[in-house]
């Protein structure tokens, strides 16, 4: 006897089909606001003796909603990605864009002060330059005597 599976088409159930195709979240849950906050992607790049911290902040009004601070030896970037279109919807909206408050914090070298930090925003990317972050941090080889 062969292995033969009989398949019959189930009655059309949109909610079940969406759950099976897209994952475990019920289709009704897609229309609820996203509960997890916005957490922007970040990278730190060495540029000579400087460190450049970049955060992806597309659609964020950085002048109104973002703060860059030095607090107890840490570079702290915090703010909010606001949903300006929330009141325009009729309650049936698929949301994949995350909104909410965010906070990113990076340890600074002891010799860095607030005067060594500049920030700029272009094309949805916040760039924070920490001048001299890597100055004097080159490894020095120590000879071992016998």
WOVENCOR-V878626 format. One record per backbone hydrogen bond with DSSP energy under -1.0 kcal/mol. NH is the residue of the N-H (numbers start at 1). CO is the residue of the C=O. If there is no record, write none. Layout:
NH_CO ; NH_CO
This chain:
17_13 ; 18_14 ; 19_15 ; 20_16 ; 21_17 ; 22_18 ; 23_19 ; 29_26 ; 30_27 ; 32_29 ; 43_54 ; 45_52 ; 47_50 ; 50_47 ; 51_130 ; 52_45 ; 53_128 ; 54_43 ; 55_126 ; 56_41 ; 57_124 ; 60_57 ; 62_60 ; 65_61 ; 66_62 ; 67_78 ; 69_76 ; 71_74 ; 75_106 ; 76_69 ; 77_104 ; 78_67 ; 79_102 ; 80_65 ; 81_100 ; 84_82 ; 88_85 ; 100_81 ; 102_79 ; 104_77 ; 106_75 ; 108_73 ; 112_109 ; 116_113 ; 117_114 ; 118_129 ; 120_127 ; 122_125 ; 125_122 ; 126_55 ; 127_120 ; 128_53 ; 129_118 ; 130_51 ; 131_116 ; 133_130 ; 134_49 ; 137_134
